[in-house]
Amino acid sequence: MSGTAAIADKNGDTIGDIMRSTGANFVPDSAGHDARYPMLQGRGPSTATEVALDRDTVEMAGLPAR
């Protein structure tokens, strides 16, 4: 599954160009990795309530990097 994804900053404002934003499923292998989305730190999402974001989006949103 893939499609448009919108991320909001702490004030609720959409970050970036919504027409160029994409989202996709993270489908891990038995080791917990999805080769399409290499993680520089941490791990990929493991529940329906988690997401993984690229570093630029995290910085634009003013979110803490984990």
Buried (B, 14 or more C-beta within 10 A) or exposed (E): EEEEEEBEEEEEEEBEEEEEBEEEEBEBEEEEBBEEBEEEEEEBBEEEEEEBBEEEBBEBBEBEEE
